[in-house]
Amino acid sequence: MPPAKSSEIIFWHRRYLRQAWWTRKLRHHLYRHAGLARRRRVLDLGCGTGVIAAEIAVRSNAAVFGLDRDTEALGFANGQGGAAVGWTAGEAAAMPFRSGSFDLVVTHYFWIWVREPEKVLAECLGVLTSGGYLMSLAEPDYGRRTDRPSELSIIDCELAAQLAQEGADPDMGPKVERLFNKAGLRTESGFTESGWGPDEHRREFRHEWTYVEKVLKGQTGLKRFREVERKAIEQGTRRSSMPVHWALGRKP
């Protein structure tokens, strides 16, 4: 890989690792609920650098595959070694797999980026076996995020606006259940409140501001907001909460 691209991939891989750390308890609960230990063939759809696919390969005896359109991310995932995963380049709306190839398809921070969810859901149904599961492990709901001090909510609004500009839907989280039901899946769903206090914000401060400054590069006032958060952490007043939605759909 060219050095510039390598550093970009490493940045996003670290971001995906942070996201996986935040959702680990919910994710592992859902693995048990979906009977991961009994699954034979699992697809991580939109696998990125392979964080979730590699975890599933370690936690199960299933044949695990990861699909993503980003060939550089797949190359990085393959270069990580360790767990045996079949990395495959392709589009979620036109998967290169035979009908009924998997008894479990998982996604993690995926549907927020899907521009044609109905089309992708139809593909998921096609590659699933009868009785197989489609599992959305975590989708954020930026519209219901809260922050203290409240002026820091401006940063979240700017992040959500940037995501929307790039084609994402920052409010996708609560929509996944309806999409699954509309597609004919027998769906269970819910959400957890991802609440952070001063300790969590102190631990994540550097990571989160590296992300904010990268995504909102060039926007004015970031240094001031960073200082506002730093002082709030020191004073013990920093709080935030954002719902993270999950859905588990079973194909009839």
N, C-alpha and C positions, 0 to 999 in steps of 0.2 A: 504494500500500500504506500502511496505517497505520504510523506510526513504530515502534511497539513490534514489530510483526510484521516490518518491514523489518530491524530490528537482529537479530532472531532468525534470519531467513533468511541474513543476512550472516555471522553466527556459524557456521551450519552449512555454508555455502558454503566458508568458510575451512577448516573441518574436512575437508570432502571434498577440497579441494586438498591438504591435508597427507597424507591417505590415498593420494591419487594419486601424490604424490611418493615415498612409501615403497615403493609397488609398481611403479614405473615400469619397472624393468629386467625384472621378471617379465612384466609386461603387454606390453611391446614384443616380448619373445621369443614370447609366445603369439600375438600378432597375426601374426607371420611364420609361425609353425607352422600357424595356421589359414588362411593365404593371404588375409589381409585385402585385399591389393592386387587380388585377383581377385573379391572379393565385390561384388555389385550392389546389394543392399538389406540394411541392417543395422539391428537394433533394440537400443537400450540399454534394458534392462528394469529399472525402478526407478531411473530416471536422475537423480532428485533435481534439483539445480541445474544439471545438464548438463555436468559436468566431463569425463566419459568420452565422452559423445556428441560434444561439440565437438572433442575430440582425434581421434576416429575420422573425423569429417568432414574434418579437415585432412590426416590421414594416408592417406586413400583417395579413390577416385573414386565411391564408393558413395552411393546415396541413404540418408541416415541419419535414423532416427526415435528419439525418446526418449519412453518411456511412464512415467508416474508418477501416483499417486492425489492427490498434493499439488499443487493448482492454484497455490498461491502460489509454490512452488519452480519450477514450470514458467514462471510469469510472470517470475520472476527470470532463469531461463535464457534466455528469449526476449529479455529486455531487455538481455542481455549483448552481443547483436549478434555480428558476426564470422561464424563458420561457419554455413552454412545447414542447419538441422536441423528436421524436422517434429515439433514438440512436441505430444504427445497426452495428454489426461487419461483415466485409466481404471484398472481393477483388473487386476492380473496374473492373477487367477483367472478373468477374463472379458474377454479382450483384444478391443478393437474393430477387429480386422483380419481380412481374409479368409484362408482356408486357403492355405498356401503363399506367404505374402507376403514372407518373408525367407529369405535363404540364410545368415545369421549372426545369432544372438541372443547378446548379451553381458550379463553381470552383474558387479557389483563391490560387495563388501560388501552383498550382497542377500539371500542365502538364510538368513542368520542371523535375518532379520526375517519370514520366510515361515512362517505358521502352518499352512498346508495345502500342503506342498511337492508332494505327488503330484498335486493338482489343478492347481497352477501348471505343473508339468512337462507335464501333458497339454495345457495351453494352448500351451506352447512347442512341443511336437511338432506341434500343429495349424497354427501359423503358419509353421513351417519347411518349406522345400522338401525333397524327397527328396535326400539327400546333403548337406543343410545342417548347420551346426554350432551347438550350444549351448555357450557358453563361460563358465564361472565363473572370472573372473580372479583373485579373491582372497576367501577366507573365513577369518576368524581362528579359532584354537583356544585359547580362554582357559584350558581345563582343563590345558594343558601349558605354560603360561607359567611361566618361572622368573625370580626377581629376586635380586639382591644389592645391598645388604644384604637378608637374607631377610625382615626385618620389613615391608619395603615390599610384600610379596606380599599383605598385608592390603588394601591399596588395590585391587589387581586383583580380589580376591575380592569386595570391595564393589561394584566396577564390574560384574562379572559378575552379581552378585545383582540389581543395579538393572536391568540389561538383561533378565534373566529376568522380573522384575516387570512390565516393559513389554511382555512378550510375545515377546521374542527367545530364541533358543537359543544361548548363548555357546559351546557345544561343537559347533556345526554343521559347522565346517571339515572334519573327517575323515568326515562322513556324506554329503557331496555325491557322492562317487564311487559309493557304494552306491545312492543315489537315482537317479542317472543310469543306472546299469546296470539297475536294476529297471524303469525306464521304457522299456527297450529300446534305449538309445543305445549305440553302440560307443565306449567311453570310455577315454581316457587321463587319468591324474591324477598328482598328486605334491604336494610341499610344499617351501617354503623356510623356513629358520630365520631369522626376522627378528631378528637379534642386534644390540643396541646396546651400545657401550661408553661411557666417560665423555664422549668428544667428541660423540657423537650425543645423549646425554642433556643435555649442556650446550646444544646447539643447539635442542633441542626442549623445554627445561625450561618456558619461559613458555607455549608453546602447550599442552603437556600439562596443566599445572596449571590453566590457564584452563578446559580441558575437564573435568578432575576436579572442580574446585570448582563448576562449573555442574551436572554430573550428580549429584554427591553433596552438593548444597547443603543446609546445615543439619546435616550429620553432624559429630560432635565429633572432635577430634584431627587434623584435616586440616593445620592450621598446623604441628603437630609433625612429621608425616610429610614435609611439604614441606621442613622444615629438615633432617631426616634425609637426604633425597635431595640437597639442596644441599651438605651437608658431604661426602657420599660422592663426589659429582662432584669437589669440590675435592681430595679425597684420592686420586682416581683409582681408587676401588673400585666405582663404580656400574656394574652390568651388568644386562642383561635379555635375554630371548629368548622368542619366541612363534612357533610354526609358523603359516604362512599357506598354506592349501591352494588348489590350483587343479584344475580338471577341464575336459576338452574332449571333448564327446560328439557323435558324428556320427549323424544320422538315416539309417537304412537306406533 
